[in-house]
Every structure is written in structure tokens, then in C-alpha cells.
């Protein structure tokens, strides 16, 4: 008797599926807890870990459950709003940082985040603050260059006809 048939070995995919409980959906309360934890921490990996489900379950639910997908989209928007408010606070209002001298706290200094201010401005007014990259072509320049090349070729052809005394036909420069 083969050892493998007596003691079947699970593949990695089978282990993941068993751990995620694929085919046996989690109750709605579990999905609601994942969304609550996401609102608290802003990271789906930590939210799933705190609830005790595999992160893959979240992605399965997004595909299979339109209600969950809508709730998560709302939670994601709320999280983005919270982060944007915090970025605004740090950029505009600043953050008090402690100042130590000789190992003792002697006061604070307010620091502002210029990089956060830049990102906020790029988001709010991209037409003015985005990085400008010019990817346009200058068709007028190209057309002028083509025309100049054609004129040079016409002059070379005329010169070849003159030099050879007509041995080179008009319209051919003998260099083809």
C-alpha cells in the first residue's frame, strides 16, 4: 500500500481553501465586523486578521456579494475622508513637536508638511499643480523638415542632370 494514499497530503491551495472556509460562507455578522475593523484601522489585511478570516475571503465577498461590495465602498470612502482630513491638518494647521535641551523638554515647535500640502494641491487643482509633461508632437516642424528634404533632393536631381549633360534622367539623381 502506498503511503500517500493512506495519508493524503493537502496541497497549498486546499489548505488555503480550508482555512478560508470556501464553500461555507461566513455569517453576515462576520462580514460586518470586517468592515467595522477596516473603518477602525484602514487596512483590509489587519481588519481580516482581527476578525479571524483570511484576506482572500474579503475579495471573494467583493466579487460574490453586491451588498458587501457597496458597504465596503462606503467604508473605503469614509476612510479616505478621514485620511484626507488628517493630511489637511498636518499640512495647514501643523503638528507640535517637542523640543529637548539637555535632556529636558523646553517647549514645542509647530511643523507643517510641505509634501502633504503639495499632494493636496495636486488633488484639488491638478490643472495648476500637477507635474507637466509635454508629449505633443510638432507636426508643423515635421512637415517643414519633410518639405526641406524633398527640396534638397529635387536640387540634387537637377544638379545631376546638369553635370552629366542629361545622361541622368530628370527626376533621378543616380544615387538610388
N, C-alpha and C positions, 0 to 999 in steps of 0.2 A: 504494500500500500504506500502510495506517495504521501510524503509528509504535508505537501501543500494542499492536498485535497482534504486531509484530516483537520488541518489548521489553516483555514483560508486567511489570506493576508489582504487587508483592505488597502486599496490604492489611496493615494493622497486625495484624489477627487472624492472618493467615497467617505473618507474621514471628514473632509470639509462639508460635504452634504449632510452627513450625520450630525455634525456639530451645529450646522445652520438649521437643522431640522427641516430640510427641503421636503416638501410634500405634506408637512404638517404645519399649517400656518400658525403663527403666534396670535394670541388673542388681541383684539383691538386695544386693550389696555397697555400691552407691551409696545405697540406702535406709538401710542400717545405718550408713553414715558420716554421713548427715544426722542420724540420731538421736544418734549419738555427739557430733557437733558441737553439737546442741541441748543435750545434757547439760552440755557444757563452757561454753556461753555463755548458755543460757536464752532465746534468741531465734531463732525459726524463719527470719527473713529472713537473719540472719547465718550460721546453720547452712547454709542452702542456698547462700548466696554462697561460703562457704568450700569447699563440695564442688563448686561449679560447675554447679548446676542452678537452674532458675527456681523461685521460691517456689510458683508455681502447681502444679508437679509434686507438691509435698508435699500440697496439698489434693486433687489428683486421686488420689493414693495413698490418702489417708484414706477417700475415697469407694469406691474400687475394690478395695482390699486389706484385708480384715479383720485379717490378721496384722500388717500395718504399723500399722493403727489401734490395735490392742491394745498394740503395742510403744511407740507414741508416747504413748498414755495413761499407760503406766507411767513413761515418761521425764518426762512432764509432772508427774506426782505427785512423782517424786524431786526435780525442780527446785523445785516448790512447797515441799517439805520443807526443802530447803537454804535457800531464801529465808526461810522461817519461822524456822529456827534462827538465821539472821543477824539478823533483826529482834529476836528474843528477846535475843540477845547485846547488841545496841546499846541496847535498852530497859532490860534488867535489869543486865547487867554493865558497860555503858558502854563508851566509846571514849576512849583517851588522846589528847588534842590538845596539840600543842606550844605552849609559851608563850615568846614572844620579848620581850626588853627591850634596847633599844639595839642591835637587830640581832643579838643573840646569844641562843641557846637557853638559857633559865634553868630550864626544867623542863617539866612537863606538868600538865594538869588533866583530870580524868575528867569527861566529859559523857555524860548519859543522854538518850535520846529519849522525851520525854513523848508525842509524837504516835504513835510506834510502840507505846508501851505502851497507848495508847487503842485503837488498831486491834486489838491482840492481845486486849485485854479484850472488845471488841465481838464478836470472833470466838469467843472461848471462853465468854463468858457474855452472849449477846445479850439475854436476858430482863432483865438488870440494867443493861447498859451501852449498849444501842442507843439511838438517838435516839427519843424517844417522841412519837408524833403521834397525837392523838385524832381519829378520824374517825367516831365513833359519833354517832348521832342521838339526840335526847332525845324519844322518841315520847310519853312522859308529858307533857312540856311542850307538844308539838304538839296532843295530844288535849285538853289543858286550854284551849289557845288557841282551838281549834275550838268547843269547848263554850261558852266565854265569848262568842264571836262569834254563835253561834246564840241564846244567851240575850239578847244585845243586840238582835238582830233581832226576837225574839219580843216584847220590851218595846216596841220602836218600833211594831210592828204593833198592839199593844194600845193604845198612845197615839194612833195614827192613828184607830182605831175610836172612841175616846172623844172626840177633838177634833171629828171630823166627825159625831158623833152617829149613827154607824152607816152613813154613806154609803160608807165604805171597808169592804169585806168583811173579815170575820175571816180571818186568815191572809195578808192582803195589806197592804203598808204604803204603797202608792201611789207607790213610788219605783222600781218595776221598770222 
